[in-house]
Amino acid sequence: MKVFLDNSFFFPFIRVDIKKISKRDIGNLLRNNNYEIFCSELVYFELSTKASKYIDQGILDMEDLLDGISFINNYLRINKVPMQYPEILILAQEFRKTHRDYIDCIILASAIKSSDVFLTMDAELLGKIRKKWKKTILKDNPDFTVKSFGEFIQK
């Protein structure tokens, strides 16, 4: 199964905790041979912006960011999806009509074009996917599903 992870799943690798999921949980998911793991190349940008804020506040060191990005970049089980493909940009623009965060739109479009399931912890995005964008998504990838991490591990 092809599983696309939202960028927030990678925050623990730069020492930024996220609710309801640990670095160990994510590590177990990455090591599970039943899944082919995907993420957007935008993960580097989002990790950098998040870390930059915490580096300025003295909460993180630059090494935390560099180590996390190096891990993600070099871990061969994580397939990074480039954002520049026309089919991704066209679909992202469709979502942008009703969602203000264009990065979310690109990530979702990338997930639809490359995977079977998209895992996100973004409740607003999850709601829009399930309520507003169902037809658009089914047209592009009829077998595509979206789940929170909790829903995914409970299968």
Stockholm file with secondary structure:
# STOCKHOLM 1.0

chainA/1-155         MKVFLDNSFFFPFIRVDIKKISKRDIGNLLRNNNYEIFCSELVYFELSTKASKYIDQGILDMEDLLDGISFINNYLRINKVPMQYPEILILAQEFRKTHRDYIDCIILASAIKSSDVFLTMDAELLGKIRKKWKKTILKDNPDFTVKSFGEFIQK
#=GR chainA/1-155 SS CEEEECGGGGGGGGTCCBTTBCHHHHHHHHHCTTCEEEEETTHHHHHHHHHHHHHHTTSSCHHHHHHHHHHHHHCTTEEEECSCCHHHHHHHHHHHTSCSCHHHHHHHHHHHHHCSEEECCCHHHHHHHHHTSHHHHHHHCTTCEEECHHHHHHC
#=GC SS_cons         CEEEECGGGGGGGGTCCBTTBCHHHHHHHHHCTTCEEEEETTHHHHHHHHHHHHHHTTSSCHHHHHHHHHHHHHCTTEEEECSCCHHHHHHHHHHHTSCSCHHHHHHHHHHHHHCSEEECCCHHHHHHHHHTSHHHHHHHCTTCEEECHHHHHHC
//
